[in-house]
Amino acid sequence: MKLIIAIVQDKDSNRLSGALVKENYRATKLASTGGFLRAGNTTFMIGVEDHQVEGVMSVIRNSCKVREQLVTPVTPMSGTTDSYLPLPVEVQVGGATVFVMPVDRFEHF
């Protein structure tokens, strides 16, 4: 058995949730916050049998797309900010960060 932990951007959350339900995969959704952009994320915890891992990975790949977004960098913590002029920077957001871990024991009460 495996535990899949998928961290996705909130914009992809509903699409992924619906796709997992459609494919009969059960998941637990947790609200989380990303460190880099400090934006809302959703973390999915999905328990599956070993042979189901690739099916779940396919659902995640098809539901969570990478896209470009303009963000304004945060003010530097050190030094003077008199000459600091934050300009928007284009970064890639979205997609998914996925961890697959072995499960030694599972019980449902």
N, C-alpha and C positions, 0 to 999 in steps of 0.2 A: 504494500500500500504506500501511496505517496501523498504528501501535502504540498499543494501548489499555492504559493503566495504571489499574487499579482497586484502590483501597485500601478494604477492607471489614473490619468487626469480625469477630473470630475466630468468633463465634456464627453468622455467616452464611457462613463460609468453605466448609464441607462442602456446604451446599445449593447455593452458586454453582458449586463445582467439579463437582458431579454434573450440574447443569443444562447447563454448558458442554460436558461430555462427551456428554450426551444429544443436544445439538444439533450435535455434530461440530466444535466449536471447540477448538483446542489452546491450552493456556495453561501458563505457568510460574508456580508459587506460591512466594512468598518470605515468610518470617516478618518482621514489622515491629512497631514499637511506636509508639503514638500519643503525641503531645506533651501534649495537654490532660489526658486522663484517665490517661495512662501505662498504658494497657491494651493487651493484645495485639491486633494487627491482622494481616491477611494482605494482601499486595500481589500482584495478578495481573498478569502481562504477557502480552498477547494480540496476536499479529500476524495481521492480516486484510487482505483486499482491500477497497478503498474501498466497494464495494457491500454488504459484510457488516457494516459498522459499526453500522447501526441494528438489525440482528438481535442483535448482541452486547449493545448497550445495552438492548434489551428483556429479554434474559436477566438482566442485572444488576439492572434495575429490579424484576423479578418475584422475584428471589432475596434481595435485601437490603432489609430493611424497617427503617424508623425506629421506635424505641420509647423510652419514658420510663424513666429509671433514677435512683435516688437515689444521690448521691455526697456524701462529706464533703470540703469544701474543705481544701487543704493549709494549714499554719500560715504566716502571713505572715513574710517574710524580714526585715523591718525593724521596729523598735519593740519594745515589750514584749509578751509573750504572756500576761501575767497576766490581762488582761481579755478575752482572745480566747476565745470559746466557739464552736467549729465546729459548725454545725448542718447536717444533710443538706440538699442542694439537689437539686431534680428537674431533670435535663437530658435533652436528646434525644441518643440514641446510635444507632448502627447506620446503615443506609443505605449509601451508597458515595460516595467521592470519585473521580471519573473524569477522566483526561486522555487526549485523543486527539491523537496527533502524527503528522506525515507521516514516512514512511521513505524515504530516498533510495536505500538499497541494502540488500538482504537476501541472505545466503548461508547455505546449510546444508551442512555437511561430514559 
